Amino acid sequence: MDTRENLAQWQAAVVGFFRDLSRVLTIVEQKMRDASFVPVGDSAVFQDISTAFDRSARWLPRYLARAYVKGKKPNRAVGFCIHLGPYTDPATVAYLQKSRLDLPFVSLACLRDMQPGPLEVDRRQIWDRLWDSGWWATYEDQVSGPLRIYHTTREISGFQATIAGTLLDLFPLDNPTDVAQRIVSPLILLHEGQDVELQQLPQLLVRP
């Protein structure tokens, strides 16, 4: 098979994968709205891509994120980050190896007692904390079981908060409704502070 045929197959596979992700995100969005959550910002989910012709290494997204709030004056935000990779930063690669995580996976987190509130900060700052929640080894000594809670500071994220996070596997991806429910259920438990109930969910990735 020549490069031309390979390229056509690769393109079709990538398009199919992102269509599946789109179906999952659409269902998650609707389920969160049904539970009275409102998304932070517009429908954008990608942050790390590039449209510049000389930055081809960043044409494909390495992750996507989405955040939600509830109520008129929220002091917490909940959301997820789907890690696609590949990540090339040496520190990130080392943390993934130490955590024994296989891409792709999903980080879920609730940013509690935010100061300032989630609607007063750039949502990309919230995405940053969704990105590293649950596996970033800087906070390794604060990890306990599948649920991780730590304090962040204004210096690293533009706000202060207590963050509770956990992880789950993205696959299997063959049933978008099931995948969406695997994401929505822990998000709601995180937002409601039901950490004990959350840790009992079977879909969580338990870190060794």
C-alpha positions as CSV (number, residue, x, y, z in Angstrom):
1,M,0.0,0.0,0.0
2,D,1.5,3.3,-1.0
3,T,1.5,6.6,0.9
4,R,-1.5,7.9,-1.0
5,E,-3.7,5.0,0.1
6,N,-2.3,5.1,3.7
7,L,-3.1,8.8,3.9
8,A,-6.7,8.2,2.8
9,Q,-7.2,5.5,5.5
10,W,-5.5,7.6,8.2
11,Q,-7.7,10.6,7.4
12,A,-10.8,8.5,7.5
13,A,-9.9,6.9,10.8
14,V,-9.1,10.4,12.4
15,V,-12.4,11.8,11.1
16,G,-14.3,8.8,12.4
17,F,-12.7,9.1,15.8
18,F,-13.5,12.8,16.2
19,R,-17.1,12.2,15.1
20,D,-17.4,9.7,17.9
21,L,-15.9,12.2,20.3
22,S,-18.4,14.8,19.1
23,R,-21.3,12.5,19.7
24,V,-20.0,11.9,23.3
25,L,-19.6,15.6,24.0
26,T,-23.0,16.4,22.6
27,I,-24.6,13.9,24.9
28,V,-22.6,15.1,27.9
29,E,-23.6,18.7,27.1
30,Q,-27.3,17.8,27.0
31,K,-27.1,15.7,30.2
32,M,-25.4,18.5,32.0
33,R,-27.9,21.0,30.8
34,D,-30.7,18.7,31.9
35,A,-29.1,18.7,35.4
36,S,-29.3,22.6,35.4
37,F,-25.6,23.1,34.6
38,V,-24.4,25.9,32.2
39,P,-21.3,25.6,30.1
40,V,-18.6,28.2,30.7
41,G,-18.1,30.1,27.4
42,D,-19.0,29.1,23.9
43,S,-18.9,25.7,22.3
44,A,-15.1,25.7,21.9
45,V,-13.2,22.8,23.4
46,F,-9.7,23.0,21.9
47,Q,-6.9,25.2,23.2
48,D,-3.6,23.7,22.1
49,I,-4.0,23.6,18.3
50,S,-2.5,25.9,15.7
51,T,-3.6,27.2,12.3
52,A,-0.2,28.4,11.3
53,F,1.4,26.7,8.3
54,D,4.8,26.4,10.1
55,R,3.5,24.8,13.3
56,S,2.3,21.5,11.9
57,A,3.2,19.6,15.1
58,R,0.3,21.4,16.7
59,W,-2.3,21.0,14.0
60,L,-3.9,18.1,15.7
61,P,-5.3,18.7,19.2
62,R,-3.6,16.9,22.1
63,Y,-6.5,17.4,24.5
64,L,-10.0,19.0,24.7
65,A,-11.7,20.4,27.8
66,R,-15.2,21.6,28.9
67,A,-16.3,23.3,32.1
68,Y,-19.7,23.9,33.7
69,V,-21.3,25.9,36.5
70,K,-24.6,25.8,38.3
71,G,-26.5,28.7,39.8
72,K,-26.6,32.5,39.3
73,K,-23.4,33.2,41.4
74,P,-21.4,30.0,41.3
75,N,-18.3,29.6,43.4
76,R,-17.3,26.3,41.9
77,A,-16.8,24.9,38.4
78,V,-16.9,21.2,37.3
79,G,-15.5,19.8,34.1
80,F,-13.4,17.4,32.2
81,C,-10.3,17.1,30.0
82,I,-9.9,14.4,27.4
83,H,-6.3,13.6,26.9
84,L,-5.5,12.5,23.4
85,G,-1.7,13.0,23.2
86,P,0.9,12.4,22.2
87,Y,2.6,14.5,24.9
88,T,6.3,15.2,24.2
89,D,7.3,17.4,27.1
90,P,9.8,15.4,29.2
91,A,8.2,16.2,32.5
92,T,4.7,15.3,31.3
93,V,6.0,12.0,29.8
94,A,7.7,11.2,33.0
95,Y,4.5,11.9,35.0
96,L,2.5,9.7,32.7
97,Q,4.9,6.8,33.1
98,K,5.0,7.3,36.9
99,S,1.2,7.3,37.0
100,R,1.0,4.2,34.7
101,L,-1.6,5.9,32.6
102,D,-2.3,5.0,28.9
103,L,-3.6,7.7,26.6
104,P,-6.3,8.5,25.9
105,F,-7.9,9.0,29.3
106,V,-10.2,11.6,30.9
107,S,-9.4,13.9,33.8
108,L,-12.5,15.1,35.8
109,A,-12.4,17.8,38.5
110,C,-14.4,20.2,40.6
111,L,-12.8,23.5,41.4
112,R,-14.4,24.4,44.8
113,D,-14.6,27.7,46.7
114,M,-13.0,29.6,43.8
115,Q,-11.8,33.1,44.5
116,P,-12.5,34.8,42.2
117,G,-15.5,32.8,40.9
118,P,-15.5,30.7,37.7
119,L,-17.3,33.4,35.7
120,E,-14.7,36.0,36.7
121,V,-11.6,34.2,35.3
122,D,-10.5,33.2,31.8
123,R,-11.9,29.7,31.1
124,R,-8.5,28.7,29.8
125,Q,-7.3,29.0,33.4
126,I,-10.0,26.5,34.5
127,W,-9.0,24.2,31.6
128,D,-5.4,24.2,32.8
129,R,-6.6,22.8,36.2
130,L,-8.9,20.3,34.4
131,W,-5.9,19.2,32.3
132,D,-3.6,18.3,35.2
133,S,-6.2,17.1,37.7
134,G,-5.7,13.6,39.1
135,W,-2.3,12.6,37.6
136,W,0.2,15.5,37.6
137,A,3.0,14.2,39.8
138,T,3.9,17.5,41.3
139,Y,1.1,16.7,43.8
140,E,2.0,13.0,44.1
141,D,2.2,13.2,47.9
142,Q,-1.4,14.4,48.0
143,V,-2.9,11.6,46.0
144,S,-5.0,9.0,47.8
145,G,-6.7,6.3,45.9
146,P,-8.7,7.2,42.8
147,L,-9.7,10.6,44.2
148,R,-7.3,13.5,44.5
149,I,-7.9,16.8,46.3
150,Y,-5.4,19.6,46.5
151,H,-5.2,23.4,46.9
152,T,-4.2,25.6,44.0
153,T,-3.0,29.2,44.3
154,R,-3.4,32.4,42.4
155,E,0.2,32.2,41.2
156,I,-0.3,29.0,39.1
157,S,-3.9,29.4,37.9
158,G,-5.2,33.0,38.4
159,F,-7.5,31.9,41.2
160,Q,-7.6,30.1,44.5
161,A,-9.5,26.9,45.0
162,T,-9.7,23.5,46.4
163,I,-9.7,21.0,43.6
164,A,-11.1,17.4,43.8
165,G,-10.3,15.3,40.8
166,T,-10.4,11.8,39.4
167,L,-9.7,9.8,36.3
168,L,-11.5,7.5,33.9
169,D,-10.7,5.6,30.7
170,L,-12.1,7.0,27.5
171,F,-12.4,3.5,25.9
172,P,-14.5,1.6,25.0
173,L,-15.9,4.3,22.7
174,D,-18.3,2.2,20.7
175,N,-21.4,3.5,22.6
176,P,-21.4,7.3,22.9
177,T,-24.3,7.3,25.4
178,D,-22.5,5.0,27.8
179,V,-19.3,7.0,27.5
180,A,-21.2,10.2,28.2
181,Q,-22.8,8.7,31.3
182,R,-19.4,7.5,32.5
183,I,-18.4,11.2,32.4
184,V,-21.6,12.9,33.7
185,S,-22.1,10.7,36.8
186,P,-18.8,11.5,38.5
187,L,-19.0,15.2,37.4
188,I,-22.3,15.6,39.3
189,L,-21.0,13.7,42.3
190,L,-17.9,16.0,42.3
191,H,-20.0,19.1,42.1
192,E,-22.2,18.0,45.0
193,G,-19.2,17.1,47.1
194,Q,-20.2,13.4,47.3
195,D,-16.6,12.2,47.3
196,V,-17.3,9.0,49.2
197,E,-19.9,7.9,46.7
198,L,-17.6,9.0,43.8
199,Q,-14.8,6.7,44.9
200,Q,-17.1,3.7,44.7
201,L,-17.8,4.2,41.0
202,P,-16.5,1.2,39.0
203,Q,-15.3,3.3,36.0
204,L,-12.7,5.3,37.8
205,L,-9.0,4.6,37.1
206,V,-7.5,3.6,40.4
207,R,-3.8,4.6,40.5
208,P,-1.4,2.0,41.9
